[in-house]
Amino acid sequence: MSKNNMICDLTTGICGEAGEEEMQMIDLNLPQKKIQLYYVTDPICSHCWALEPVLRRFEMQYGQYIELHTVMGGLLESWDGFADVKNGISSPADVAGHWREVGEHSRMPIDGSLWLTNPVHSSYTPSRVFKVIQQQDENLAKAFLRRAREAVFAFNQTISDEEVLIDLVNQIGLDGKIIVKEANSSVGQQLLDQDFALARSLGVRGFPTIIMVNEENKGVKIVGARPLEYYVKGLEQSLSIDSLQAKSLPLFGSLLEQETLLFSKEIEVMYDLEQNEVKTFVEKELSPNEYVAKEILGEIYFEKK
């Protein structure tokens, strides 16, 4: 300690260096090292749509431990020469039945009849739009991906069509024509190619794949749509800790305000409800002038007014 630090100021009541604030907040906790979480997906991946309820809850409760990177994997470049022998898919018509099975099993609504009438010709098109938006704003990119999936799975819209994409981008407050034009340029494809290279470097061969990597470049790979406990356990293993501190669940009103539309299954997973409890839960949480209840493909869903 220097001689100056021996001086005590009668005005401030400080022995030592002057200039300190009288009261200030401090945090002596060591900075929490975050896991890098890579979510490799595709806009028309049906099992990714099925995963949405679980992934949302995982992010809500454990997002403080992760840095999330959404990576486009490239499910369908075109139908020219495409064949998924394992799933018996070689033409658009073959997808319809597969999608219906996933929808019935997961209870995330999937129509799928567009594959018989106006099929998606490439998932690269909406993927490039996602990448262009992601360069500007990660949250808006996430909102676009959600709107695109609602459109193609539940509301049977062909999200490779330019007009559909322009409308979806407009819905999130951006200029759809400008974004889609850039996505269709070489810039959009370059951004998408970067994601493809990253997915290859991570050893990803199917979607959804979630990879959690710690600072030592070691971690966990989880392939397919799995229950919540898989991702919690994977995060614990990546962090080398026995238990995580889960954040409180958001109020339903706040969640609906953020998401604008939620299907019954998503509410059930978020709040540990049975299917027959959802309607009563929503009525208890919100007043009738705050939401609209609708039904599609035998599933109820809620939109904010």
N, C-alpha and C positions, 0 to 999 in steps of 0.2 A: 504494500500500500504506500502510495506517495505521500509526501507531506501535505499536499493540497487536500487529500482525502481525509485528513485529520480535522479539517476545518468544519465546524458545525454552524449552520446558518440558523439564527434565531427566528427569522421570518418564516422560512419554509419548514423548519424542523428537521432538516436533512444534514446528516454528517456524511460528507462525501461529495461527489460531483453534483453540481446544480443542474437545473434544466430538466429534471425528471417530472413527468406528469404526476399530479397528486393521486390520481386513481386511474388504472388502466387494466384492461383484460389481458390475461396471459394464458398460454396453453403449454403445459409441460409434457404433454403426451408426445411420444415420438411419432413422426409422420408415418401414416399407414401406407405401406407399399401396396400398390394395386396390381391385381392380376390383369393381364391383357387377354380379353375374351374376344375370340374371332367367331362370329356367327356367319357361316357360309350357307347361302340360301339362294333362292330364285323366286321371282314374282309368281310363277305358275306351279310352284312346288306344293302339292296338296298336303303333304305331311308337315310342311312348314306352317301352312294355314292351321292345321290341327294342333300345332305346338303353341300357337299364339297365346292361349289362356295361361299356360304354364310359364312361358317366357316372360309375359308381362308381370306376373306375380313375383317371379325370381328377380327381375329388375327392380321392382318396387321395394322389395324387402332386403335385397343384398347388393343393390347397385353401388353402394358406398365402397365395396371391395373391388370393383371391376372398372376397367376402361373398355367399353364395348366398341367393337369394330364390325360393322355389317359389311359382308363381302359377297359380291355377286358371283355365282359359280358357273352360270351358263348351262341351263338345262336343255334348251332347244334352240339351236341355231336356225334350222329350217327342217322341213319334212323331206327334203331331197336326200334320200339315202339313209334317213334316220330309222333305227330299229332298236327297241329295248326288248331283247329276246326274253330276258328273265321275267318281265311283267307282261309279255305277250302283246307289246305295242309296236306296231309298224305303220300305223296310219292314224289320223286324228280321231276317226270313229272308235278306235280301240281305247281311247282315253276316257270316254264318257262313263263306261261301266266301272273303271278303276276309280275315278273320282267319286262316283256315287257310293262305292264301298267305303272309301275313306271318310266321306261326309257322314254316313250312317254310323260308322264305328266311333268317330270322334265327337259327333254331334255339333261340329262346326259346319254350318249349312253350305252344301255344295250342290249346285244345279247340274252343270256339266253338259247340258244339251247343246251348248254352243259348238261343241266338237262335232256335232252332226249337221249344223247349219252354217255357222260362220266361225271356223276354228281359228285359234291363235296360230299365226304362221311362224312366229319366232318370239322367244322370251328375251332375246337380246335387245329388242326395241324398248320395252319398258325398263329393262336393266340399265340401258344407256341413259334414259331419262333420270332414273334414280341417281346415277353417278354424277350427272351434271348438277342436279339439285344438291347432292351431298357436298360438292365443292363449295357451295354457297352457305349451306346451313344444314347441319346434321339432323336437327329436330324436324325441319321441313322435309328432309329426305325420308325420315322415318314415317312422317304423316302421309307422304305420297305413297310409300310402299303399302301402308295400311289401306288407303283408299283404293289402290290398284287391286289389292287382294279381295276386298269387299266386292269390287266391281266384277272381277272375273269369276270368283267362286260363288258368291251368294246371288249376285244380281245379273249374272250371265252376260257380261259385256266383254267384247273382244279387245283386250288391252294391248294388242299389237296394232290396232287401228289408230291412225294419227289423230282423228277427231276425238276419239275416246280419251286418248292421252292428254290432248290439249285441255279438255274439260276437267280431267282429274287434277292437272297442274293448276288450272284456274281456281279450283276449289280450295287449294291451300294458300291462295293469295299471291301466286306468282303469275307471270305472263306465259301462258301455255304455249303460244305460238313461238315465242323466242326460245323457250327452254327446249321444246321438241325439235326446233330447227338446229340448235346446237348439238342435241343428242344424236341427230342424224348425220352430223358432220364427222370428219376424221377425229376431232377432239373427243367426241363421245365414245368412239370405238377405242381410242387410246386409253381413256380412263377405264373402260371395261377390260381391256387387255391386261392392265395392271392388276386388276382384281383376279383375273384368271391365273396370272403368274403367281400371285400370293396364295391362291387356293392350292395350286400344284405344289408349291413349296411346303405347304402345311400337310400335304399328303391326303387331301380331301378327294373322295371318289363318289360320294353321294350326299344328298341333302335331306333334312338339315344335318349339318355337322357343327358342333360347338367345341372349340378348342380353347382351353384355359392354360395360359403360359405364365410362369413366374419369372422373377428377375434372373434366374439361372437357366432360362430357356427350357425348363422342364414343366410338365403339367399333365393335363388330362384331355383326352379326346372322347367325346360322346356323340355317337352317330345315331340318327333317327329321333323321332319324337318320343321323349321319355317323361315319366312322372317327375314332379318337382324335386323329390328327394335325390334323384340322380345328380341334378345340377348342384344342389346344396352339398352333397357328399364330394362331388368333383372339386368344388371351390374350397372345401376344407382341406382336401388332399393337396391342392395346388398351393395353399397358404401354409400347409403343415401345422394346422391348428385343429383342436378337437371339436370346437363349436363356434358358430358364428352368432353375432348379435343381429337379429332380424329387426328391421324397422317396423313401426306400426303400420297396419294397413290403412290406405287412404279412405276417407269418407266417400261413400258412393257418389254423392253429389259432385265432389271434386273430380272423381275418376271419370264420370260421364261428361263433365265439362271439358276435360282434357281430351277424351277419346271421341266424343260426339255420338258414337254408336257402339253399343255393346250387345253381344248375343248372350242368351241365357247361360250357355256353357262357360263363358268367360266370367260371368258373375258368380256362378257356382264355384269355380276354381279359386277365384280371388277371395271369397268370403266363406269358404267351406260350407256351402249350402247344398241341399238336395234340390233336384229339379223342381219339385212341387212347392218349394219354399221361396222361390225367386220372386214371384209376383208380389207376395205379401211383404217380403223384404223391401222391395223397391217402393211400394206404397207407404211403408213406414219411414223410409229415408227421405222421400221427396214428396212435394205437393203436386197435385195433378197438373198444374200449369207449368211445371218444370220439365216434363218429358212426354213423349208419345210412345205408347206400346204398340208394336206391330208384330205380324207373324209372317214367316217365309219358310217354305219347305218343312212345315210342321214344327218349326222352332220359333219361340218368341224372342223379340229383340227390342231394345229401347234406344230411342234417339232423344237428344236434348232439344228442347224447343228454342 
